[in-house]
């Protein structure tokens, strides 16, 4: 079973990848949003590993995290951010409306800079939770997204 440190290491690698892609182009918002989600996936898996849980499906992860009586649950605002990131990532990967992923509509729902803004803000919530709960420190990454005030994100700094 991967350990806490393995998941934290992978989340940091994914953050560096986010910075790498973002700094080279502004054409791949879909990959940036998906990367934000994968940072969050590893953070959540790190949290679960401390409770000796290794959950294999997204549904099971949400079930565990959403039960206040379970020791491995997380605060509501953190769970909300994680759910929103999951939906944005699904939109990014499948071009579906994240509010109704089972719709039969033939409309392609693309990802734009406004979606990256949301993803960065939701990711901030998860990283801030890890900083507070576990004392984790994340090296700041340089992000360029005109739609968001980077100074409000605990893990980012503005591009020069």
PyMOL commands that set and color helices and strands:
alter all, ss='L'
color gray80, all
select helices_A, chain A and resi 4-24+29-49+58-65+76-94+113-134+150-152
alter helices_A, ss='H'
color red, helices_A
select strands_A, chain A and resi 141-143+156-158
alter strands_A, ss='S'
color yellow, strands_A
deselect
rebuild
show_as cartoon
